[in-house]
Amino acid sequence: MSARIVKYFEMDGYGRKLNRVLFALSGTELPNPIEGADWRPDPTFDRGTKILSAPELKEVFKRVLKHGFEIVTLAGEMGLKAKGK
């Protein structure tokens, strides 16, 4: 079975979404979230639909395929700013 890209929300201990999301290959060891938070998978994430509605994700997905994961900071509704590992 091949790896696929999975989206995770960074959430605090109260269940609130923080301003970062993680895109990672399935089976990849995830980086540490900020203190007091954890990564929770987004069960509604559909790579194909998302890349059509947010073409800037193409570059993020390329980095995920190369490095195993990419953390992005949310700017507004779905404006993404890539963060280096």
Number of C-alpha atoms within 10 A of each C-alpha: 3 6 12 14 19 20 23 19 21 20 20 16 10 8 11 11 16 15 13 21 24 26 24 25 22 15 12 13 10 16 13 9 17 13 8 9 18 18 20 15 15 13 9 7 13 12 15 8 9 13 13 11 10 12 10 15 20 14 11 20 20 13 17 20 17 11 13 19 26 24 24 20 16 15 11 8 6 10 13 18 15 19 12 9 9
